Amino acid sequence: MSTPSISVQLYSIHEALDADPDGSLGRLADIGFRTVEAFDFVRRADALKESFQRHGLSAPTAHAFLIEEEGIPTPDGLWAVPPAEEVFAAATTLGADVVIDPFVPPNHWQNLTDVQRNADRLNARAVQAAKHGLRVGYHNHDHELALQLDGRPAFDVFVELLDPSVLLEIDLYWAAAAGADLVALVKQHSDRLHAVHVKDGPLRPGISARQLPTDQLPAGQGDVPLSAALAAAHDLAYAVVEFDHYEGDIFDGIRQSYQFLTRQHAAS
């Protein structure tokens, strides 16, 4: 059993990162992070790399859309998706090892045809990434686990259709929101589980990525059984702090989550 490195998903600070990229990364380094998970990096890979070097950071994992080639719908319009070759070139610039698809909308998780499509597209990207010395992975929300196909979560069917080289990053909060048994889930997929997103908050009925909740909490302060899930996740490479939204000072929320994970490591 290995102790995972503590990381943080840069989406958590996307507003601060846009306003002051270097200063924001410096604040993460001051908290104690040495590893981050890159987000929206293609347009600014060189600048991020310079800041990473300045603050002693690295980004071995990175998020980029790989399956939805046509773009991602948002309330403000369609989020353009860069060509995969540009994504992989930028990931190489950053020094990443794994590029993880963070989101396929619920309308493309409706049936087995959708699941097969998603797996086929990610498998094709895995072949493409390998030419750059990279691997690819997938990050879940709640809808992949909530959809049932012949009595099984669509996520499980999806994983079976993936090439063995494709890795997983399980978001523990969203999996719990879908009603999954986290300990059983991480054990079931331990052979390809590379990272988890460590996220917390109340687990009330109706929580969904279709409408992001506004009451997420620092890790260890909500209803998600994070400690049990982390203890069950043997040989995990990265435990990644993330907030979809946080009402307080986001850097303080991240700091509290970092402290939770350092206590978990000390107790293991």
C-alpha positions in Angstrom: 0.0 0.0 0.0 1.4 3.4 -1.0 0.6 6.8 0.3 -0.9 9.1 -2.4 0.5 12.5 -3.2 -1.8 15.3 -2.1 -2.8 17.4 -5.1 -5.4 20.1 -5.9 -7.6 20.6 -9.0 -7.0 24.1 -10.3 -10.6 24.4 -11.4 -11.2 25.0 -7.7 -9.5 28.4 -8.0 -10.4 29.2 -11.6 -11.5 32.7 -10.9 -8.4 33.6 -8.9 -6.2 31.8 -11.4 -7.6 33.9 -14.2 -7.1 37.1 -12.2 -3.6 36.4 -10.9 -2.1 33.1 -12.2 1.3 33.3 -10.6 0.1 34.6 -7.3 -2.6 32.0 -7.0 -0.2 29.2 -7.6 2.1 30.7 -5.1 -0.6 30.6 -2.5 -1.2 26.9 -3.2 2.5 26.3 -2.7 2.5 28.2 0.6 -0.3 25.9 1.8 2.1 23.0 1.2 1.1 21.6 -2.2 3.8 20.4 -4.5 1.4 18.7 -6.9 -1.5 20.3 -8.7 -4.0 19.0 -11.4 -4.0 21.4 -14.4 -7.2 22.7 -15.9 -7.8 24.9 -19.0 -4.1 24.6 -19.7 -3.9 24.5 -23.4 -4.1 28.3 -23.9 -1.5 29.0 -21.2 0.8 26.0 -20.9 4.0 28.0 -21.2 2.9 30.5 -18.5 1.8 27.8 -16.2 5.0 25.9 -16.6 7.0 29.0 -15.7 4.9 29.5 -12.5 5.1 25.8 -11.6 8.9 26.0 -11.8 9.0 29.2 -9.8 6.9 27.8 -7.0 8.2 24.2 -6.9 5.0 22.7 -8.3 4.3 19.9 -10.9 1.2 18.8 -12.7 1.4 15.1 -13.3 -2.3 14.9 -14.0 -4.4 17.4 -16.1 -8.0 17.7 -17.1 -9.0 18.3 -20.7 -12.1 17.3 -22.8 -11.3 14.3 -25.0 -14.6 12.6 -25.7 -16.8 15.6 -26.6 -15.2 16.8 -29.8 -18.0 19.1 -30.7 -17.8 21.2 -27.5 -19.3 21.3 -24.0 -22.6 23.1 -23.4 -22.5 25.7 -20.6 -25.0 28.4 -19.4 -23.0 30.9 -21.4 -22.9 28.9 -24.6 -20.7 26.2 -26.1 -17.3 25.7 -24.5 -14.9 25.1 -27.4 -12.7 22.0 -27.2 -9.2 22.2 -28.6 -8.0 19.5 -31.0 -6.6 16.5 -29.2 -3.1 17.0 -30.7 -3.0 20.5 -29.2 -4.1 19.1 -25.8 -1.4 16.4 -25.8 1.3 18.8 -26.9 0.4 21.3 -24.1 0.3 18.5 -21.6 3.8 17.5 -22.6 4.9 21.1 -22.2 3.5 21.0 -18.6 5.2 17.7 -17.9 1.9 15.9 -17.3 1.7 12.1 -17.4 -2.0 11.6 -17.6 -4.7 13.6 -19.3 -8.1 13.0 -17.7 -11.5 13.7 -19.4 -13.4 15.6 -16.7 -17.0 15.6 -18.0 -19.3 14.1 -20.6 -22.8 15.7 -20.3 -25.7 13.6 -19.0 -27.4 13.7 -22.4 -24.6 11.5 -23.7 -25.1 9.0 -20.9 -28.6 7.8 -21.7 -28.2 4.2 -23.0 -25.7 1.5 -24.0 -25.1 3.2 -27.4 -23.9 6.3 -25.6 -21.7 4.3 -23.3 -20.1 2.5 -26.2 -19.6 5.8 -28.0 -17.9 7.3 -25.0 -15.6 4.3 -24.5 -14.7 4.1 -28.2 -13.8 7.8 -28.3 -11.6 7.6 -25.2 -9.9 4.4 -26.4 -9.0 6.2 -29.6 -7.6 9.1 -27.6 -5.5 6.6 -25.6 -3.8 5.5 -28.8 -3.2 9.0 -29.8 -1.9 10.0 -26.4 0.5 7.1 -26.3 2.4 8.6 -29.3 3.2 11.6 -27.0 4.2 9.4 -24.1 1.0 10.1 -22.3 -1.9 8.1 -20.8 -5.6 9.1 -20.6 -8.2 8.7 -17.9 -11.8 9.5 -17.0 -13.4 11.5 -14.1 -17.0 10.8 -13.1 -19.9 12.8 -11.9 -23.1 11.4 -10.6 -25.0 10.6 -13.8 -22.6 7.8 -15.0 -23.3 5.9 -11.8 -27.0 6.8 -11.5 -27.9 5.4 -15.0 -28.6 1.7 -14.8 -28.1 -0.7 -17.7 -29.6 -4.1 -17.1 -29.3 -3.5 -13.4 -25.7 -2.3 -13.4 -24.3 1.2 -13.2 -23.5 2.5 -16.6 -20.1 3.5 -15.2 -19.2 -0.2 -14.7 -20.2 -1.1 -18.2 -18.1 1.9 -19.5 -15.0 0.7 -17.6 -15.3 -2.8 -19.0 -15.4 -1.3 -22.5 -12.2 0.7 -22.0 -8.8 -0.3 -23.1 -6.8 -1.6 -20.1 -4.4 1.4 -20.5 -7.1 3.9 -19.7 -7.1 5.0 -16.0 -9.8 6.2 -13.7 -10.1 9.2 -11.4 -13.1 8.6 -9.1 -14.8 11.7 -7.7 -15.8 10.5 -4.3 -18.4 13.3 -3.7 -20.2 12.7 -7.0 -20.1 8.9 -6.6 -21.6 9.2 -3.1 -24.2 11.6 -4.4 -25.2 8.9 -6.9 -25.7 6.5 -4.0 -22.5 4.4 -4.6 -20.8 2.5 -1.8 -17.4 4.2 -2.0 -15.4 1.5 -0.4 -16.8 -1.1 -2.7 -16.4 1.2 -5.7 -12.7 2.0 -5.2 -11.9 -1.7 -4.5 -13.8 -2.8 -7.6 -11.8 -0.5 -9.8 -8.5 -0.6 -7.9 -6.6 -2.1 -10.9 -6.9 1.2 -12.9 -7.7 3.8 -10.1 -5.0 6.4 -10.5 -6.5 9.3 -8.5 -9.6 10.3 -6.5 -11.2 13.7 -6.0 -11.5 14.5 -2.4 -14.6 16.6 -2.0 -17.2 16.9 0.7 -20.5 18.4 1.7 -24.0 17.5 2.7 -25.4 14.4 1.0 -29.1 15.4 0.7 -31.5 14.0 -1.9 -31.3 15.5 -5.4 -27.7 16.5 -5.5 -26.6 16.4 -9.1 -24.0 17.9 -11.4 -26.9 19.2 -13.5 -27.1 22.0 -11.0 -23.9 22.3 -8.9 -24.6 22.7 -5.1 -23.4 25.8 -3.3 -22.8 24.3 0.1 -19.7 22.1 -0.4 -17.4 21.9 2.6 -13.7 21.3 3.3 -12.8 17.6 3.3 -13.8 15.8 6.5 -16.6 18.2 7.4 -19.5 16.8 5.3 -21.3 13.6 4.9 -19.0 11.8 2.4 -17.2 8.9 4.0 -13.8 10.0 2.7 -11.6 8.4 5.3 -13.0 4.9 4.6 -12.8 5.4 0.9 -9.2 6.6 1.1 -8.2 3.7 3.4 -9.7 1.2 0.8 -7.9 2.8 -2.2 -4.7 0.9 -2.1 -1.8 2.0 -4.5 -3.6 5.3 -5.2 -1.2 7.8 -6.9 -3.0 11.1 -6.1 -5.6 12.4 -3.7 -6.8 15.6 -5.3 -8.6 18.3 -3.4 -11.4 19.9 -5.4 -14.3 22.3 -4.9 -17.0 22.8 -7.6 -18.1 25.8 -5.5 -17.2 27.2 -2.1 -19.0 30.0 -0.3 -16.0 31.0 1.8 -12.4 31.9 1.1 -11.5 29.2 -1.4 -7.9 29.1 -0.4 -8.9 28.6 3.3 -11.2 25.8 2.2 -8.4 24.2 0.3 -6.0 24.6 3.2 -8.5 22.8 5.5 -8.8 20.0 3.0 -5.0 19.8 2.7 -4.8 19.5 6.5 -7.4 16.8 6.5 -5.4 14.7 4.0 -2.1 15.2 5.9 -3.9 13.9 9.1 -5.1 10.9 7.0 -1.6 10.2 5.9 -0.2 10.5 9.4 -2.8 8.0 10.7 -2.3 5.4 7.9 
